[in-house]
């Protein structure tokens, strides 16, 4: 029995039309990345496990796809001794795994898997910078458009394999980079026609300050991870998770003003200054954010809105300063379509200290879905072959190919039907592929052309043919 074809859950095939639309988006991104001075690099699809593990927090580490060593570890072992605690995992859910079991599981995983598919592009970028530091001119601005993988629960707009489109500047602490990245977001979304995107901004120092003033500094990671889920599980869900992580009810009372932060950016700054008046770290975060917001607003944005969102946390551990997240225009049901932030010492984990960087990411797949929902893709994006030359004989086919070469030099998409099949079959092929023009007959000086949309049939010379097809 023939095997039924299928693909792994959370992955997709893309049709020619879909690929054309995705290429349209990335072409716009590349254009603006390069206008802003970012240079392209690429890194391997998989990294050494120790490059990735421990960089994304406990929840992120769980979503990293591990690769079995050489794909044949178990074939080379006559006996595999699994610790008792790991054997017990077969009947346990992820929530009931004990610390001992997790430690044993991590040790066992390290024995059979030394590589993993990359979770994002930022950590591999940090590794790249350290390895190539003697070749790089700092500050270094790079962009990268490549796939990443996460063992997540697939749903609308969330996949296990997807592309990230990143722009990072490393080797400078200047806040002008944050100002520029907001402008970069705005430039890309404006050209794509996504009017009214909201670029949310916050600062991890402000979150540290809030944790400090409510007496939960020792729970900072738990605090930010829970807060980052506000859009998904709501205020009560966040409070419940914080309590489960050991944040006291008294701290949650002090935290309440955070859930009621409304007003203009200026008004929000005034509220923050009152809330964090006793936190040196928090006041430093306010100072950084004021610089960014003030200059962005003075320079102006083309079509996007800037918003100070004090509940924005971005759950990744490596962020240390400004953090960004972009939401689609109102009325579109979609999670964030971009995000990023400042990381002061990400390269330090690989031995290169004091190398501050900041970067943003565009969510290609979600941006695609938003453009599709709002019908913002230009018609020409999916335009394929403009004219099909019918194949009636070897002699005519050669004449057709001579003409096709000239048309292609004029940037006209043209092709020859490869077989000398019946006219009806060749016409149907053109119709099914939405090719608007067919050349039925060709001679050195004239072409019998049929417009399949209007049904009109004319005889043209080469100059006239070129004009009609352009």
N, C-alpha and C positions, 0 to 999 in steps of 0.2 A: 504494500500500500504506500502510495506517495505521501511524503511528509507534508502536513499543512503548514504553509509559510506563516511566520509571525515575527514580531520584533519585541525586544524587552520592554516591560512596562516602564513608562516614563520617558520613552524615546519616540522619535517620529521620522517618517519619510517625508520628503518635500517634493512637490510637483514642480515642473518647470516654471509655472506662474508664481508659485510661492518662493522659489529660489530667486527669481527676478525681483520680487518685492523686497526680499531680505537684502539682496545686493544693492538695491536702491537706498535702503536705510544706511547700510555700512558705507556706501559711497559718499553720502552726505556727511557721515561722521568723519571719515578719513579726510575729507576736504577741510573740515573745520579743525580737526586735530592738527593738521599740518599748517593751516593758517595761523594757529596759535603757537607754532614752533615745536610741536611734539613729534618725535621720531619713532618709526615703527621697529618693534622687536618681536621675536617669537621664542617661546620656551617649550620643552617637551611636554607631551600630554600626561606623562606620569613622572613623579619625582621619588626620591628616596623617602620612605615613610617618616624618618625622623626630621625631614625638612618640613613636613606638613603637620605632624601630630603636635598637639599642645599649643597651637597658634590661634585656634578659633574658639577656645572655651570648650567645656565638656560637651555641650549640645552639638557644636560644630564638629568635634572629633568623631562623634557617633555617626555622622553623615558622610565620612570619608570612605570611598570605595578602596578596599585593599586588594592587592594583586598577589596571588599565591606564587611563591618563588618558582620561576621557570615553568610554572604550570604543571609540575610533576612531582611535587614534594611527597605526596602520599605514596606514589609508586616506588619511591626510593626507600621507604621505611617498612621494615618487616613487622614492626610493632610500634604502636603509638600509645604512650602512657599519658592519658589525660588526667590532670588533677581532679580529685573528687568534686571540688567546688565548681569546676567547669562542666562536669557531667550533669550536675544538678541544674545547670542553666536551661537544659532542654525542657524543663517543666516550669521554669520561672519566666515572668514577663520582665521587660526592661526596667519597669518601675520597682521591682522587688529584688533586683540584683544588689547584693551586699558589696561593701567596699572591698572585702577580701576576694570575692568572686571577680570583681572588676580588675583588681590588681593581677590576679592569676590569668584572667582572660587576656589582658594586655601583654603579659609575658609570653603566653602561648602564641598569640597573634604575631608578636615580634619574631618568633622562631620560624614561622612558616611564611611570613610576608615581610619583605624588606622594601617594597615599593607600593605606591598608591597613586590613583588617578588624582590630578590636581583638583582641589576644592574651589579655588579662586585663582586669580592672576596676580594678586598682590604679594603673597608670600613667595611664589616663584620669582617674582620681580625682585624682591629683596635679596633672594639667593643669587640671582643674576648679577645684581649690582656689586655684591661682595666678591663674587668670582671674577668679575671683569673690571674691578675698581681702577686698575692701572691703565685701562684703555678708555675709560669714560671721562669726559669733560664735565665737571660739576659746576653749577647745578645741571642735572640731567633730566630732560623732559621726554618721556616715552609714551607711546600709545601701543595698545595690543588688542587684537580682535581674534579670540580663539575660544574653543569650547572648554567647558568645565563640567565636572560630574559631582552629583550629590545624591546619597542614598536616602532621598526624601520621600514623603508620601505624595504621589502625583495628584494634581488637581488643576483647575483652570489657571493658566498663567504660571504654573509651577511644574517643572520637569526634572528628570534625573540627569539628562544631558541637555545642556543649553550653552549658548554663546554669551561671553561677557565682552564688553567693549570698554576698555579702561584707558584713562589718561592720568599719569602721575608725574609730579615734579619732585625730585629728591636731591638733597644737598643744600637746602635753603630753609630757613625758618620764617622767611618773609611772609607776612599775611597778604601781600599783594597777590600771591599765588591763589589764595582762597577767593579773592575778589575775581581773579581771572577765570577760575573754574566755574563760578556762578555765571559769568558771561558766556563761557563755552557751552554750558547747558542751554542757556537761552538762545544762542546762535543756532545750535543743532535743532532744537525743538521748533524754532521759528521757521527754518527752511523746510522742515517736515510738515509744516502747517498745523502743528499742535499748539494752538493759541490757548493761553490760560493755564499752563502747567504751573503748579506751585512748588517752588524750591524751598523746602524747609531746612532750617539751620539751627544748630544748637552747639554746645561745647561740653566735652567730657569733664572739663574742670568745673563747670557749673553743676553737673551731676555729682561730682565728688564733693563739692561744697554743700549741696543739698543733703547728701548722705551724712556729711559731717554735722550739720546743724540739727538733724533729726536723731543724731546719736547712732548712726548705722554705718560708720566708716569701714568697720571690719566686714561689712556685708555688701561692699560696693558692687562686686560682680553680680551677686544675686539680685541686688537692687536694680542694676541696669538691664540685666537679662529679662527680668519680670516687666519692667517699665516698657521695654521695647515691644512687648506684646499687647500694648494698650489697644491698638486698632483691631486686633484679632479677638481678644477675650474681654475687652471692656474694663472699666474702672474696678468693678467688684472682683473680676477675675484676677486682675493685677494685685489687688490688695490681698486676696486669698493666697496667691502664690508667694507673695512677700512674707506673709505670716508663716507659711509652711517652711520658708527658708530661715526663719528665726528672727525676722524683723518685728519688733514689739508693736502692740496696739497703740502705745503712746507715740511711737515714731510715725505711725500711719496717720494719726490725728494731726501731727505737725506737717505731714506731707500733703494734707488736703488742699491747700492753696494751689498746689501744682496741677491739680485736675480741673481747676476753675480759672486757668490763665487765659484771659481774653483781652482784646483791645488792640491798639496799633502797636507797631514794633517799639516805638518810643515809650508807650505806656507799660509795655511788658518789661522793658529795661528798668523802669522806675520800681516796679513791683519786685523784680529780681534783686535790685540793690537793697531794698528793705529786707527781703528774705535772707540775703547772704551777707548782711553787714558785718557779721562776726566771723566770716570765713575768708581767709587770705586767698586760698585756692579758688574759691567761688568768684571773688572779685577780679582775680586775674582772668578768669574765663569771660566775665562780663566785658572787661576791657578789650579782649581780643575780638569778641563778637561785635562790639560797638564799632570797632575799626572797620570790620568787614562790611557790616550792614550799612554804615554811613556812606562808605565809598561806593558800594554797589548802587545804592539809591541815588547818589549824586550823579554817577555816570549814566544811570538809567538802564532799563531792560527793554528789549523789543516787544516781547509778547508774554513773558513769564511773570509770575508774582513771587516776591520774596517774603517768607514768613518765619518769625522766630517761634519755634515750637519747643518749649522746655521739657516736654515729655518724650522728645525724640532721643533715643538712647543708642541705636545701632549696636547690637549684641556682641560684636566682635571685640575681643580683648585688646587688640593692638592700637585702637584709637586713643589719642591722648589730648587732642584739642578740638578744633571745629569738626562737626559732623554734619553730613548732608543727606537729605532724602527727597526724592521728587515724586509728586503724585500727579496723576493724569488730570486733564480738564474735568471740571465738575460734570456729573451726569454719566461718567464712564465708571463702571464697576470693575476696578482693577487695583491690585496692590501697587506698591512703589514701582516706578519705572526707571529708577536710578538712585544711586546713593554712594557715599564715600566719606572721607574725613582725613584728618591730620594724624600722623603717627610719628612720634619723636624719635623712636629708637628701634624700629622694626629690624634693621640690619644688625643691631647689636646681638641678636640671638645667633647670628652667624659670624660674630667676631669683629664687626666693623661698627665701632661706637660713635655716638653723637652724629648720626646721619639722619636728620629730620626730613620727612617727606609728607606729601599730601596728594590725594588722588580721588578721582570719581569714577563711577562705572555707569554705563548705560545698559538697561535691560532690553536687549534686542528682541527677544521673543514677546515680551509684554508690549513693547512699543509697536511691534507688528500687529498684535491683536487690537490695540487701541486705534491705530491707523485704519485697520480693516473695519472696525465697528463704526468709526466716524466717516468712512468712505473717503479717505484723504489720499489714497494712492493715485498719482496721475495715470491717465489711461495709457500713455506711451511706455510706462514701466514694463508692462507685460506684452508690448507689441513685439511679435516675432518676425518671421520672414515676411517681406512685403510683396514679393513676386515669386511665383513658381513657374519655371519653364517646363513645358511638357516634353516628354521624350518620345519622339516619333521614329527616329532612325539614328544610326551611328553618325552619319554626316551632319544631321540637324543638331544632335547632342553636342558635337564639337563646336559648331557655330554658337550654340546657346552658352557653352562654357566660356567662349571668348567674350561674349557680351556680359556674362555674369562677373567676370574678372573686372571689367570696366565699371560696372555698376557698384561693385564692392569698394572700388577706389573712390567712388562718390558717396561712400557711407550709406549705401542702400543694401538692405539685407535681401539677398537673392539666392536661389538654389535651383538645381536641376533634379527632376524626378529621376531616380537612378535606373529604373527599368522601362523597357518599351512595352508597357502594359496598355490595356484598352483605355481610350480617352475617359470613359465614364469612371473608371477606377482612379485615374489620376485627378480628375475634377473633384471626386468625393474626398480624396486625400487632402486637397487644398481647402475644401469647405470645413472638414473636421478640425483642421489646424488653424482655422480663421485667417487664412492667407487671402488678402483682398484682391490680388491681381494674378492672372494666369496668362502666360504667353503661349498661345496655341501653336503658332508657327513662326519660324524665324528664317530670315534670309540675310545676306550681307548688308542690305540697305533698309530693310523694313521688318516690322514686328506686328503680328496679329495679336492684339491684347484684349482680354475680356475682364471687365470689372465685375467680380462675383457679388458685390453688394448691390450695385444698380442694375446689373445685367447688360450694361452697355458694352458694345464690341467695336473697336476701332483699329485702324492700321496706322502705325507711327514710325517715324525714323528714330535714331538713337537719342538725339537731343530732345525730341518730344517725349520719348519714353522716360528719360531721366527726369524731366520736369513733372510728369504725371506721378512718378513714384516718390518724389521728394516731399 
